[in-house]
Amino acid sequence: MKNLYVSGYRSYELSVFKPNDPKLSFIKKCLKDSLIRHIENGLEWVLIGGQLGAEIWAAEVAFDLKEEYPELKVGVLFPFYKYGEKWNETNRQLLEQVKAQADFVEYTSHRPYQSPRQLKANQEFLLKHSDGALMLYDPEFEGKPKYLYRMIQEKQEKATYPLELITFETLQESVYEQQDPFF
């Protein structure tokens, strides 16, 4: 797998509103562990659409991993021109930091937001140009990622497309593991 599409819950769906939220350390550890496994099996690109939450966190983890794995690249493919422009100042700064560190930044639509179709087209593009996906998502607790999850399931019916889920159970195991060295 050379190109991995990473997505999942938005930050507000997990009630994560600050960069020092304790939940983030467990989320990022799970993302890091997964990305390292993929890198060691040939991963070259982490692809995201720029959504706050799992996608931005995955990019931050990937940027940190570049110290040990300098060949790793991050591609950000925004769904439309001026994406994030209406976000609050803190979130716009976060997005700008990701853009500045990314190896590739582009838009799947070069027009400003016009309809939800641009968001779906972006996900379709990322699915088409990736070899598999990693999602911070638990099908038992639906949220906005359920649409992408369903798109991946449809894709899997037609072709092999690996999907790895980081579920709430995965996160809980990470909590136990970090708190109990004998886990």
N, C-alpha and C positions, 0 to 999 in steps of 0.2 A: 504494500500500500504506500503510494507516494504522496497522495493528497488526501487530507482528512478534514472533513467539514465538521466543525464543532459548534453546537448550539444548545439550547435548553431554556430553562426558566429565566425569566427576567428577574432582576434584583428585587423588585417590589413583590413578586410572587413568593419570594422566600423571606420577605421582610428584612432585607439587607439594604440599609440606606447609608451606611458609613463604611469607609475603607478599613476601619479597625474593628468591625463587627466580628466577634469570636467565631461565628459560623463560617466566615470566609476562610479561616485557616484550614478547616476540614474539607471544604469544597475545593480549595486550591490544591490541597495534598492529593485528593482523589484525581483531579485533573492532571497534576504533575506525574503521578504514578502511571496513569494511562498513557500520557504523552511519551514518557520515557520508554515504556514498552513498545510503543509504535515507532519511535525514533530508532530503537535498537533493532527493529525489524525493517528498516528502510524508509521510514517516513521522511519526506523532504519539506512538505508544505502543510501548515495549519491554515485553514480557510475559515473566515468568519464573515458575517454580514454586518457587524458593528452594533448589535443590540446590547443594551445595558444588561448586565447579568452574566450568564454563563459564557457568552461570546467574548465579552471584554475581559472577563477573568481568565479565560483560556489564552487570550493574547498576552496578558500580563505574565502568566506562567510560562508561555513559550518564550517571551523576551528574556525572562530569567534563565531559562534553560539554554539559551544561546551561548552563555558563558562556557558551559560544558559541551554543548553541541552546536558549534558555530555554523554548521551547514544547514541547520533548521531555518526555515523561512516562514514568514507570516504574511498572508494575503488577506486584505480587507476589501470586500466587494459590497459596497453600499447599494441599497435598493433604489435609491434615487438621488439626484443632485441636491445639494444642500441638506443632506440627511443630518439630523441632530441639531439643526440650526435653531430650533425653537425650544430646545432643552434648557434647563436652568444652567447657570454659570458653572457650577461644579461639574455637572455631567458633560457639558461642552468641553471643558478643560480635559477631562478624562478621555474623551473621544479624540481630542487633538493630540494628546500624548500617544495614543495608540496609532493614530495616523502617522505621526512623526517617526515612530520606531518601526513601522511596518515595512516590509520589503517590496510590497506591491499594494497600491490603492487605486481602485477604479469604481465606477458606478455601472450597474446593469441597466439603469435608465438615466440618460443625461438630462432629463427634465426634472423640475421640482415635483414634489408629491402631487399626484393627480387622483390616484385611486388605490384601493387595497390590492389591485391586480399587480402593481409594481412590487409589492412585498412578496406575493406568491411567485412572480416571475423571478425574483432574486433567489428564492429558495430553490426553484426548479433549476436555475443556472448553476447554483452551487452543488446541487445533487448531481447534475450532469457532468460537472468538471471535478468531481472528487471520486475517490476509490472506496470510500466508506465514511461513516459518520460516528461521532462520539456525542452523546446527548446527556446533559444533566437533566434527567427527566424520569419520572415514575408514572407509568401508565395508570396506576391506581389513584393518582392525584392529578387529574387533568388540569391543564392551564393552557396558556397560549401555545406552548410547544406541541400540543396535541395535533395541530394541523400538519406540522412538519413530520411528526411521528407517523401520521397516517399516510403522508406522501411517501415516506420511506418504506412503509409496509407495502404500498402499491408497487413501488419500484422493485422490492424484493420478490414480488410475485412473478415479475417478468425476467429478472436477472439476479445474479449474485451481487449483493450489496451489503457488506458487513456493517452491522450497527452494534455499538457498545453503549449500554446505558449505565449511567451513574444514578442509582435510585436512592431513595431515602434509607433503604436497608444498607446500601453500600456506604453511605455517609455515616450511618450509625456504627457500622463496623470500624470505620476509620476513627471515630470518636473513642471507641473502646480500645483500639490498638494504640492510639496516642496516649491514652490515660493509663493503660495497663501494659507494661513492657513484656509481660508473660502471656499476653493474649494469643 
